[in-house]
Amino acid sequence: MKKIKIGILREGKVPPDKRVPLLPEQCVQVMAQYPHVSIAVQPSDIRCIGNKEYADAGIPLQEDLSDYDILMGVKEVPIHLLIPNKTYTFFSHTLKKQPHNQKLLQTVLEKKITLIDYECLKDTKGNRILAFGRFAGIVGAYNAFLFYGVKYKLYDLKRAYECFDFEEMKEELDKVKIPNVKIILTGGGRVGNGAREILDYLKIRKVPCEYFLHKKFDEPVYTQLNSADYHIAKNQASFDREDFHKNPSKYECTFKQFLNKADILIAGAYWDPLAPKLFSNEDLKKNDFSIKMIADITCDINGSIPTTVKASTILEPVYDYNRSTFGLEAPFSNTDNITIMAVDNLPGEVPRDSSRDFGLQLINNVFPHLLTSDELKIVEKATIAQTGKLKPDFQYLNDYSIGG
């Protein structure tokens, strides 16, 4: 079998990301499972796993990876570091024609690079097989409670990135004394269910959607909403999940019924740009609008959550949105403002745990197709560009890739 050399890249995006695709012991496991594969790691003083940890596991540290076949990163690779004619795997964040990454895709094509995007790796039923979603949900929900506590001076928690791992985060959560708030969690995938781990750890009672809307409670409660709970078909037909994902513009959003029922919104549902937004700025002006904290884990700028007008960062994680002026203000400056948490790399706050989880998914779900035979075309269908040309499923990016 043909030899394959995998190089693990040093993360170069700013602000820096500490995650890795594979932990040292996982690299060892891959090479034992696939004898035709060798792995080297680019040295880094930033990543959560020290250079010595890789070296101690027998993984070579190598600055120059130009002789390697597959170059694996996590976040977008800086344009000036892209090596022509190589195969790259990372989250490119170009699928929705994100303006800030237009030049990245253009450079991929110019340099005749083959780009496999993690976000596009799906099984035969169309379900994603590789993601950091669980820990995005976990950290996003943790942050929702952390900053709600700060806003109303209820308790003090360590930031997630100050904790060694998820277990220490749980110890911090033991300090939470949550009042009788009502919480909405959207999404039932990896992100939503990761967030639910935090809600359940806090022993907050989950209630059905109809109860949430129409009953009063003397304890904190949450409801977990799926698309069918806040969308209806414009033609008054019954909600069809498959059709909704294929044709989101054919549906209307009914989320407004929740705007005066909740205190905290944790947004973990995937959003298609053709789908309706959850609410509008005009809705914010209404006296009975009750949501005061939004943890937007999806972090789609000007997307499903209109108040998410910019991404925040791990070091500056929140901002306030003025309900009257629609302007941004310093966090916690006015209790009538909505406090927005929209960190776009939440799993980076718990890099060891999220990297371990990601590496397991790579080993179990991706490498059997990437490193042997791709009979099911799992990798092929996730390849945005091959030797500098857009693949058929991604021709819709053509105008984006040649735009100015």
C-alpha positions as a Markdown table, in Angstrom:
| # | Residue | x | y | z |
|---|---|---|---|---|
| 1 | Met | 0.0 | 0.0 | 0.0 |
| 2 | Lys | 1.2 | 3.5 | -0.9 |
| 3 | Lys | 3.0 | 5.3 | 2.0 |
| 4 | Ile | 1.1 | 8.3 | 3.4 |
| 5 | Lys | 2.9 | 11.0 | 5.3 |
| 6 | Ile | 0.7 | 13.2 | 7.6 |
| 7 | Gly | 1.9 | 16.5 | 8.9 |
| 8 | Ile | 0.1 | 18.1 | 11.8 |
| 9 | Leu | 0.3 | 21.9 | 11.4 |
| 10 | Arg | 1.0 | 24.6 | 13.9 |
| 11 | Glu | -2.1 | 26.7 | 14.2 |
| 12 | Gly | -1.3 | 30.1 | 12.7 |
| 13 | Lys | -4.7 | 31.9 | 12.9 |
| 14 | Val | -4.9 | 35.0 | 15.1 |
| 15 | Pro | -6.1 | 35.0 | 17.8 |
| 16 | Pro | -4.2 | 31.7 | 18.4 |
| 17 | Asp | -6.0 | 28.4 | 18.8 |
| 18 | Lys | -4.6 | 25.8 | 21.2 |
| 19 | Arg | -6.4 | 22.7 | 19.7 |
| 20 | Val | -4.8 | 19.9 | 17.8 |
| 21 | Pro | -6.3 | 17.2 | 15.4 |
| 22 | Leu | -4.6 | 14.4 | 17.2 |
| 23 | Leu | -3.1 | 13.9 | 20.7 |
| 24 | Pro | 0.3 | 12.1 | 20.9 |
| 25 | Glu | -1.2 | 8.8 | 22.0 |
| 26 | Gln | -3.7 | 9.0 | 19.1 |
| 27 | Cys | -0.9 | 9.5 | 16.6 |
| 28 | Val | 0.7 | 6.4 | 17.9 |
| 29 | Gln | -2.6 | 4.5 | 17.6 |
| 30 | Val | -3.0 | 5.7 | 14.0 |
| 31 | Met | 0.5 | 4.5 | 12.9 |
| 32 | Ala | -0.1 | 1.2 | 14.6 |
| 33 | Gln | -3.4 | 0.7 | 12.9 |
| 34 | Tyr | -2.1 | 1.9 | 9.5 |
| 35 | Pro | 1.5 | 0.8 | 9.1 |
| 36 | His | 1.7 | 2.6 | 5.8 |
| 37 | Val | 1.2 | 6.0 | 7.6 |
| 38 | Ser | 3.8 | 8.1 | 9.3 |
| 39 | Ile | 3.0 | 11.3 | 11.3 |
| 40 | Ala | 5.1 | 14.3 | 12.1 |
| 41 | Val | 4.2 | 17.4 | 14.1 |
| 42 | Gln | 5.2 | 21.0 | 13.4 |
| 43 | Pro | 6.6 | 22.5 | 16.7 |
| 44 | Ser | 4.4 | 25.0 | 18.6 |
| 45 | Asp | 4.6 | 26.9 | 21.8 |
| 46 | Ile | 0.9 | 27.7 | 21.7 |
| 47 | Arg | -0.9 | 24.4 | 21.4 |
| 48 | Cys | -2.4 | 22.6 | 24.5 |
| 49 | Ile | -0.1 | 19.7 | 24.0 |
| 50 | Gly | 3.6 | 20.5 | 24.5 |
| 51 | Asn | 6.3 | 19.7 | 22.0 |
| 52 | Lys | 7.8 | 17.4 | 24.6 |
| 53 | Glu | 4.6 | 15.3 | 24.9 |
| 54 | Tyr | 4.8 | 14.5 | 21.2 |
| 55 | Ala | 8.5 | 13.8 | 21.3 |
| 56 | Asp | 8.1 | 11.5 | 24.4 |
| 57 | Ala | 5.5 | 9.6 | 22.4 |
| 58 | Gly | 8.0 | 9.1 | 19.6 |
| 59 | Ile | 6.3 | 11.5 | 17.2 |
| 60 | Pro | 8.9 | 13.6 | 15.2 |
| 61 | Leu | 8.9 | 17.3 | 15.5 |
| 62 | Gln | 9.5 | 18.8 | 12.1 |
| 63 | Glu | 9.3 | 22.5 | 11.0 |
| 64 | Asp | 9.3 | 21.8 | 7.3 |
| 65 | Leu | 6.3 | 19.7 | 6.2 |
| 66 | Ser | 6.6 | 20.4 | 2.5 |
| 67 | Asp | 7.5 | 16.7 | 1.9 |
| 68 | Tyr | 4.3 | 15.5 | 3.6 |
| 69 | Asp | 1.2 | 14.4 | 1.7 |
| 70 | Ile | -1.7 | 15.4 | 4.0 |
| 71 | Leu | -1.4 | 18.6 | 6.1 |
| 72 | Met | -3.9 | 18.6 | 9.0 |
| 73 | Gly | -4.9 | 21.7 | 10.9 |
| 74 | Val | -7.9 | 22.8 | 12.9 |
| 75 | Lys | -8.7 | 26.4 | 12.0 |
| 76 | Glu | -8.1 | 28.2 | 8.7 |
| 77 | Val | -4.5 | 28.1 | 7.5 |
| 78 | Pro | -3.0 | 31.6 | 7.0 |
| 79 | Ile | -2.8 | 32.3 | 3.3 |
| 80 | His | 0.9 | 33.0 | 3.2 |
| 81 | Leu | 1.6 | 29.6 | 4.8 |
| 82 | Leu | -0.3 | 27.5 | 2.2 |
| 83 | Ile | 2.0 | 25.2 | 0.2 |
| 84 | Pro | 1.1 | 24.7 | -3.4 |
| 85 | Asn | -0.1 | 21.3 | -4.7 |
| 86 | Lys | -0.7 | 19.8 | -1.2 |
| 87 | Thr | -3.8 | 18.2 | 0.4 |
| 88 | Tyr | -5.1 | 20.1 | 3.4 |
| 89 | Thr | -7.7 | 19.2 | 6.0 |
| 90 | Phe | -9.1 | 22.0 | 8.2 |
| 91 | Phe | -12.3 | 24.0 | 8.8 |
| 92 | Ser | -12.2 | 26.5 | 6.0 |
| 93 | His | -15.4 | 28.5 | 6.9 |
| 94 | Thr | -16.0 | 29.2 | 3.2 |
| 95 | Leu | -19.2 | 27.2 | 2.7 |
| 96 | Lys | -21.5 | 30.1 | 3.4 |
| 97 | Lys | -19.4 | 32.4 | 1.3 |
| 98 | Gln | -18.0 | 34.1 | 4.4 |
| 99 | Pro | -16.4 | 37.4 | 3.2 |
| 100 | His | -13.4 | 37.2 | 5.5 |
| 101 | Asn | -12.3 | 33.9 | 4.0 |
| 102 | Gln | -12.9 | 34.6 | 0.3 |
| 103 | Lys | -9.2 | 35.2 | -0.3 |
| 104 | Leu | -8.4 | 31.9 | 1.4 |
| 105 | Leu | -10.4 | 29.9 | -1.1 |
| 106 | Gln | -9.1 | 32.0 | -4.0 |
| 107 | Thr | -5.5 | 31.1 | -2.9 |
| 108 | Val | -6.4 | 27.4 | -2.5 |
| 109 | Leu | -7.4 | 27.4 | -6.1 |
| 110 | Glu | -4.5 | 29.5 | -7.3 |
| 111 | Lys | -2.0 | 27.2 | -5.6 |
| 112 | Lys | -3.7 | 24.0 | -7.0 |
| 113 | Ile | -4.4 | 22.8 | -3.5 |
| 114 | Thr | -6.8 | 19.9 | -2.6 |
| 115 | Leu | -8.9 | 21.1 | 0.3 |
| 116 | Ile | -10.9 | 18.6 | 2.5 |
| 117 | Asp | -13.2 | 20.5 | 4.8 |
| 118 | Tyr | -14.0 | 18.9 | 8.1 |
| 119 | Glu | -17.5 | 20.4 | 8.1 |
| 120 | Cys | -18.4 | 18.5 | 4.9 |
| 121 | Leu | -17.5 | 15.1 | 6.1 |
| 122 | Lys | -20.8 | 13.2 | 6.4 |
| 123 | Asp | -22.0 | 9.6 | 6.5 |
| 124 | Thr | -24.2 | 8.1 | 3.8 |
| 125 | Lys | -27.3 | 9.6 | 5.5 |
| 126 | Gly | -25.9 | 13.1 | 5.4 |
| 127 | Asn | -25.0 | 13.3 | 9.1 |
| 128 | Arg | -21.7 | 15.0 | 10.0 |
| 129 | Ile | -19.1 | 12.6 | 11.3 |
| 130 | Leu | -16.5 | 15.0 | 12.6 |
| 131 | Ala | -17.0 | 18.2 | 14.7 |
| 132 | Phe | -16.1 | 20.0 | 17.8 |
| 133 | Gly | -19.8 | 20.6 | 18.4 |
| 134 | Arg | -20.1 | 18.8 | 21.7 |
| 135 | Phe | -17.6 | 21.0 | 23.4 |
| 136 | Ala | -18.8 | 24.2 | 21.7 |
| 137 | Gly | -22.2 | 23.4 | 23.3 |
| 138 | Ile | -20.6 | 22.6 | 26.7 |
| 139 | Val | -18.5 | 25.8 | 26.9 |
| 140 | Gly | -21.3 | 27.9 | 25.4 |
| 141 | Ala | -23.8 | 26.9 | 28.0 |
| 142 | Tyr | -21.1 | 27.2 | 30.8 |
| 143 | Asn | -20.5 | 30.8 | 29.6 |
| 144 | Ala | -24.2 | 31.5 | 29.6 |
| 145 | Phe | -24.4 | 30.8 | 33.3 |
| 146 | Leu | -21.0 | 32.4 | 34.1 |
| 147 | Phe | -22.0 | 35.7 | 32.5 |
| 148 | Tyr | -25.5 | 35.6 | 33.8 |
| 149 | Gly | -24.0 | 35.4 | 37.2 |
| 150 | Val | -21.7 | 38.3 | 36.5 |
| 151 | Lys | -24.5 | 40.4 | 35.1 |
| 152 | Tyr | -26.7 | 40.0 | 38.2 |
| 153 | Lys | -23.9 | 39.6 | 40.7 |
| 154 | Leu | -25.1 | 36.2 | 41.7 |
| 155 | Tyr | -21.9 | 34.2 | 41.9 |
| 156 | Asp | -18.3 | 34.1 | 40.5 |
| 157 | Leu | -17.0 | 31.3 | 38.3 |
| 158 | Lys | -13.6 | 30.7 | 36.7 |
| 159 | Arg | -13.5 | 31.2 | 32.9 |
| 160 | Ala | -13.5 | 27.9 | 31.1 |
| 161 | Tyr | -10.0 | 28.4 | 29.8 |
| 162 | Glu | -8.8 | 28.9 | 33.3 |
| 163 | Cys | -9.9 | 25.4 | 34.2 |
| 164 | Phe | -7.5 | 22.5 | 33.5 |
| 165 | Asp | -10.3 | 20.4 | 31.9 |
| 166 | Phe | -14.0 | 19.7 | 31.9 |
| 167 | Glu | -13.9 | 18.1 | 35.3 |
| 168 | Glu | -12.7 | 21.3 | 36.8 |
| 169 | Met | -15.4 | 23.2 | 35.0 |
| 170 | Lys | -18.0 | 20.9 | 36.7 |
| 171 | Glu | -16.4 | 21.8 | 40.1 |
| 172 | Glu | -17.0 | 25.5 | 39.2 |
| 173 | Leu | -20.6 | 24.8 | 38.3 |
| 174 | Asp | -21.2 | 23.5 | 41.8 |
| 175 | Lys | -21.1 | 27.1 | 42.9 |
| 176 | Val | -24.0 | 28.1 | 40.7 |
| 177 | Lys | -27.2 | 29.1 | 42.5 |
| 178 | Ile | -29.5 | 29.8 | 39.7 |
| 179 | Pro | -32.8 | 31.7 | 40.3 |
| 180 | Asn | -36.1 | 30.8 | 38.9 |
| 181 | Val | -35.2 | 31.6 | 35.3 |
| 182 | Lys | -36.6 | 30.1 | 32.1 |
| 183 | Ile | -34.0 | 29.0 | 29.5 |
| 184 | Ile | -34.4 | 28.2 | 25.9 |
| 185 | Leu | -31.9 | 25.8 | 24.2 |
| 186 | Thr | -32.2 | 25.5 | 20.4 |
| 187 | Gly | -30.8 | 22.5 | 18.5 |
| 188 | Gly | -30.7 | 18.8 | 19.0 |
| 189 | Gly | -27.4 | 17.9 | 17.4 |
| 190 | Arg | -23.9 | 17.8 | 18.9 |
| 191 | Val | -24.0 | 21.5 | 19.9 |
| 192 | Gly | -27.4 | 21.4 | 21.5 |
| 193 | Asn | -26.8 | 18.2 | 23.3 |
| 194 | Gly | -23.4 | 19.4 | 24.5 |
| 195 | Ala | -25.1 | 22.4 | 26.0 |
| 196 | Arg | -27.8 | 20.1 | 27.5 |
| 197 | Glu | -25.0 | 18.3 | 29.5 |
| 198 | Ile | -24.4 | 21.6 | 31.4 |
| 199 | Leu | -28.2 | 22.2 | 32.0 |
| 200 | Asp | -28.6 | 18.6 | 33.2 |
| 201 | Tyr | -25.5 | 18.8 | 35.4 |
| 202 | Leu | -27.0 | 21.8 | 37.1 |
| 203 | Lys | -30.2 | 19.7 | 37.7 |
| 204 | Ile | -32.4 | 22.3 | 35.9 |
| 205 | Arg | -35.7 | 20.6 | 35.0 |
| 206 | Lys | -36.4 | 20.1 | 31.3 |
| 207 | Val | -40.0 | 20.8 | 30.3 |
| 208 | Pro | -42.0 | 20.4 | 27.1 |
| 209 | Cys | -42.3 | 23.4 | 24.8 |
| 210 | Glu | -46.1 | 23.8 | 25.5 |
| 211 | Tyr | -45.5 | 23.8 | 29.3 |
| 212 | Phe | -42.7 | 26.4 | 28.9 |
| 213 | Leu | -45.1 | 28.7 | 27.0 |
| 214 | His | -48.1 | 28.4 | 29.1 |
| 215 | Lys | -47.2 | 27.4 | 32.7 |
| 216 | Lys | -45.5 | 29.2 | 35.6 |
| 217 | Phe | -42.8 | 27.6 | 37.6 |
| 218 | Asp | -41.3 | 28.1 | 41.0 |
| 219 | Glu | -37.9 | 26.7 | 39.9 |
| 220 | Pro | -35.5 | 27.2 | 37.0 |
| 221 | Val | -36.5 | 25.3 | 33.9 |
| 222 | Tyr | -35.4 | 24.8 | 30.3 |
| 223 | Thr | -36.9 | 23.6 | 27.1 |
| 224 | Gln | -35.0 | 22.2 | 24.2 |
| 225 | Leu | -36.4 | 23.3 | 20.8 |
| 226 | Asn | -35.9 | 21.6 | 17.5 |
| 227 | Ser | -36.8 | 23.3 | 14.2 |
| 228 | Ala | -40.3 | 22.0 | 14.2 |
| 229 | Asp | -41.0 | 23.8 | 17.5 |
| 230 | Tyr | -40.6 | 27.3 | 15.9 |
| 231 | His | -41.1 | 26.9 | 12.2 |
| 232 | Ile | -44.2 | 26.4 | 10.1 |
| 233 | Ala | -44.6 | 25.9 | 6.4 |
| 234 | Lys | -45.8 | 28.9 | 4.4 |
| 235 | Asn | -48.3 | 26.8 | 2.5 |
| 236 | Gln | -49.8 | 25.6 | 5.8 |
| 237 | Ala | -48.6 | 22.0 | 5.2 |
| 238 | Ser | -47.3 | 20.0 | 8.1 |
| 239 | Phe | -43.7 | 20.6 | 9.1 |
| 240 | Asp | -41.3 | 18.3 | 7.1 |
| 241 | Arg | -37.8 | 18.1 | 8.6 |
| 242 | Glu | -36.2 | 16.9 | 5.4 |
| 243 | Asp | -37.9 | 19.5 | 3.3 |
| 244 | Phe | -37.1 | 22.3 | 5.8 |
| 245 | His | -33.4 | 21.5 | 5.5 |
| 246 | Lys | -33.6 | 21.4 | 1.7 |
| 247 | Asn | -35.9 | 24.4 | 1.3 |
| 248 | Pro | -35.7 | 26.6 | 4.4 |
| 249 | Ser | -37.1 | 29.6 | 2.5 |
| 250 | Lys | -40.5 | 27.9 | 2.3 |
| 251 | Tyr | -40.9 | 28.2 | 6.1 |
| 252 | Glu | -41.8 | 31.0 | 8.5 |
| 253 | Cys | -40.3 | 31.3 | 12.0 |
| 254 | Thr | -42.7 | 31.4 | 15.0 |
| 255 | Phe | -40.0 | 32.0 | 17.6 |
| 256 | Lys | -41.6 | 35.3 | 18.6 |
| 257 | Gln | -44.0 | 33.5 | 20.9 |
| 258 | Phe | -41.0 | 32.7 | 23.1 |
| 259 | Leu | -39.6 | 36.3 | 23.3 |
| 260 | Asn | -41.6 | 37.2 | 26.4 |
| 261 | Lys | -41.3 | 33.8 | 28.1 |
| 262 | Ala | -37.5 | 33.3 | 28.5 |
| 263 | Asp | -34.7 | 34.9 | 30.4 |
| 264 | Ile | -31.7 | 33.1 | 28.7 |
| 265 | Leu | -31.4 | 31.9 | 25.2 |
| 266 | Ile | -28.7 | 29.4 | 24.3 |
| 267 | Ala | -28.6 | 29.1 | 20.5 |
| 268 | Gly | -27.1 | 25.9 | 19.3 |
| 269 | Ala | -29.2 | 25.2 | 16.1 |
| 270 | Tyr | -27.6 | 25.1 | 12.7 |
| 271 | Trp | -28.9 | 28.0 | 10.6 |
| 272 | Asp | -29.1 | 28.2 | 6.8 |
| 273 | Pro | -28.8 | 31.7 | 5.3 |
| 274 | Leu | -32.0 | 31.1 | 3.4 |
| 275 | Ala | -33.9 | 30.3 | 6.6 |
| 276 | Pro | -35.8 | 33.0 | 8.5 |
| 277 | Lys | -34.3 | 34.8 | 11.5 |
| 278 | Leu | -35.6 | 34.1 | 15.0 |
| 279 | Phe | -36.6 | 37.7 | 15.6 |
| 280 | Ser | -36.1 | 41.2 | 14.5 |
| 281 | Asn | -34.7 | 44.4 | 16.0 |
| 282 | Glu | -38.2 | 45.7 | 16.2 |
| 283 | Asp | -39.2 | 42.9 | 18.4 |
| 284 | Leu | -36.5 | 44.0 | 20.9 |
| 285 | Lys | -38.3 | 47.3 | 21.5 |
| 286 | Lys | -41.4 | 45.6 | 22.9 |
| 287 | Asn | -41.9 | 46.1 | 26.6 |
| 288 | Asp | -42.4 | 42.4 | 27.3 |
| 289 | Phe | -39.2 | 41.2 | 25.6 |
| 290 | Ser | -37.7 | 39.3 | 28.4 |
| 291 | Ile | -34.5 | 37.7 | 27.2 |
| 292 | Lys | -31.5 | 39.3 | 28.9 |
| 293 | Met | -28.7 | 36.9 | 28.1 |
| 294 | Ile | -28.0 | 35.2 | 24.7 |
| 295 | Ala | -25.2 | 32.6 | 24.3 |
| 296 | Asp | -25.0 | 32.4 | 20.5 |
| 297 | Ile | -23.0 | 29.2 | 20.1 |
| 298 | Thr | -23.7 | 29.2 | 16.3 |
| 299 | Cys | -22.1 | 32.6 | 16.0 |
| 300 | Asp | -23.5 | 33.4 | 12.6 |
| 301 | Ile | -22.8 | 37.1 | 12.1 |
| 302 | Asn | -26.1 | 38.8 | 11.3 |
| 303 | Gly | -27.6 | 35.3 | 11.1 |
| 304 | Ser | -30.4 | 33.6 | 13.0 |
| 305 | Ile | -29.8 | 35.9 | 16.0 |
| 306 | Pro | -29.9 | 39.6 | 14.8 |
| 307 | Thr | -28.1 | 40.8 | 17.9 |
| 308 | Thr | -25.0 | 38.8 | 17.0 |
| 309 | Val | -23.4 | 41.6 | 14.9 |
| 310 | Lys | -19.9 | 40.5 | 15.5 |
| 311 | Ala | -18.0 | 37.6 | 16.9 |
| 312 | Ser | -16.5 | 37.9 | 20.4 |
| 313 | Thr | -13.2 | 36.4 | 21.5 |
| 314 | Ile | -12.1 | 34.2 | 24.4 |
| 315 | Leu | -10.4 | 37.1 | 26.0 |
| 316 | Glu | -13.3 | 39.6 | 25.3 |
| 317 | Pro | -16.2 | 37.2 | 25.3 |
| 318 | Val | -19.3 | 39.4 | 25.7 |
| 319 | Tyr | -20.8 | 42.6 | 24.7 |
| 320 | Asp | -24.1 | 44.4 | 25.4 |
| 321 | Tyr | -26.7 | 45.1 | 22.7 |
| 322 | Asn | -28.9 | 48.1 | 23.4 |
| 323 | Arg | -32.5 | 47.3 | 22.7 |
| 324 | Ser | -33.5 | 50.8 | 21.8 |
| 325 | Thr | -30.6 | 52.1 | 19.7 |
| 326 | Phe | -29.4 | 48.7 | 18.4 |
| 327 | Gly | -25.9 | 49.8 | 19.2 |
| 328 | Leu | -23.2 | 47.9 | 21.1 |
| 329 | Glu | -22.2 | 48.9 | 24.6 |
| 330 | Ala | -19.8 | 47.7 | 27.2 |
| 331 | Pro | -20.8 | 44.4 | 28.8 |
| 332 | Phe | -23.0 | 44.6 | 31.9 |
| 333 | Ser | -23.4 | 48.4 | 31.5 |
| 334 | Asn | -27.2 | 48.4 | 31.7 |
| 335 | Thr | -29.4 | 45.5 | 33.0 |
| 336 | Asp | -31.9 | 46.4 | 30.3 |
| 337 | Asn | -29.4 | 45.6 | 27.6 |
| 338 | Ile | -29.1 | 42.1 | 26.1 |
| 339 | Thr | -25.7 | 40.6 | 27.0 |
| 340 | Ile | -24.3 | 38.6 | 24.0 |
| 341 | Met | -21.8 | 35.8 | 24.2 |
| 342 | Ala | -20.7 | 35.0 | 20.6 |
| 343 | Val | -17.2 | 33.5 | 20.9 |
| 344 | Asp | -16.5 | 31.8 | 17.6 |
| 345 | Asn | -14.0 | 29.2 | 18.8 |
| 346 | Leu | -15.6 | 28.0 | 22.1 |
| 347 | Pro | -13.9 | 24.5 | 22.1 |
| 348 | Gly | -10.6 | 26.4 | 22.2 |
| 349 | Glu | -11.4 | 27.1 | 25.9 |
| 350 | Val | -11.1 | 23.4 | 26.7 |
| 351 | Pro | -8.5 | 22.4 | 24.2 |
| 352 | Arg | -7.4 | 19.1 | 25.7 |
| 353 | Asp | -10.8 | 17.7 | 26.1 |
| 354 | Ser | -12.1 | 18.9 | 22.8 |
| 355 | Ser | -9.0 | 17.7 | 20.9 |
| 356 | Arg | -9.2 | 14.3 | 22.4 |
| 357 | Asp | -12.9 | 14.0 | 21.4 |
| 358 | Phe | -12.1 | 15.3 | 17.9 |
| 359 | Gly | -9.1 | 12.9 | 17.5 |
| 360 | Leu | -11.4 | 9.9 | 18.4 |
| 361 | Gln | -13.8 | 11.0 | 15.7 |
| 362 | Leu | -11.0 | 11.2 | 13.1 |
| 363 | Ile | -9.8 | 7.8 | 14.0 |
| 364 | Asn | -13.2 | 6.1 | 14.1 |
| 365 | Asn | -15.1 | 8.0 | 11.4 |
| 366 | Val | -12.7 | 9.5 | 8.9 |
| 367 | Phe | -9.3 | 7.7 | 8.7 |
| 368 | Pro | -10.9 | 4.4 | 7.4 |
| 369 | His | -11.9 | 6.4 | 4.3 |
| 370 | Leu | -9.0 | 8.8 | 4.1 |
| 371 | Leu | -6.2 | 6.3 | 4.6 |
| 372 | Thr | -7.5 | 3.2 | 2.8 |
| 373 | Ser | -10.3 | 3.1 | 0.3 |
| 374 | Asp | -12.9 | 5.8 | 0.0 |
| 375 | Glu | -15.5 | 3.4 | -1.5 |
| 376 | Leu | -18.4 | 5.3 | 0.1 |
| 377 | Lys | -17.0 | 8.6 | -1.2 |
| 378 | Ile | -17.0 | 10.1 | 2.3 |
| 379 | Val | -13.8 | 12.1 | 1.7 |
| 380 | Glu | -14.5 | 12.8 | -2.0 |
| 381 | Lys | -17.8 | 14.5 | -1.1 |
| 382 | Ala | -16.0 | 16.6 | 1.5 |
| 383 | Thr | -13.4 | 17.8 | -0.9 |
| 384 | Ile | -14.2 | 21.4 | -1.8 |
| 385 | Ala | -11.3 | 21.8 | -4.3 |
| 386 | Gln | -9.1 | 19.2 | -6.0 |
| 387 | Thr | -5.7 | 20.3 | -7.4 |
| 388 | Gly | -7.1 | 23.9 | -7.7 |
| 389 | Lys | -10.5 | 23.2 | -9.1 |
| 390 | Leu | -13.9 | 23.3 | -7.4 |
| 391 | Lys | -15.6 | 19.9 | -7.1 |
| 392 | Pro | -19.1 | 19.6 | -8.6 |
| 393 | Asp | -20.9 | 19.8 | -5.3 |
| 394 | Phe | -19.2 | 23.1 | -4.6 |
| 395 | Gln | -19.6 | 24.9 | -7.9 |
| 396 | Tyr | -22.0 | 27.3 | -6.1 |
| 397 | Leu | -18.8 | 28.9 | -4.7 |
| 398 | Asn | -17.6 | 29.8 | -8.2 |
| 399 | Asp | -18.6 | 33.4 | -8.1 |
| 400 | Tyr | -17.3 | 33.7 | -4.6 |
| 401 | Ser | -13.9 | 32.2 | -5.6 |
| 402 | Ile | -13.4 | 34.5 | -8.5 |
| 403 | Gly | -14.8 | 37.7 | -7.0 |
| 404 | Gly | -12.8 | 40.7 | -6.3 |
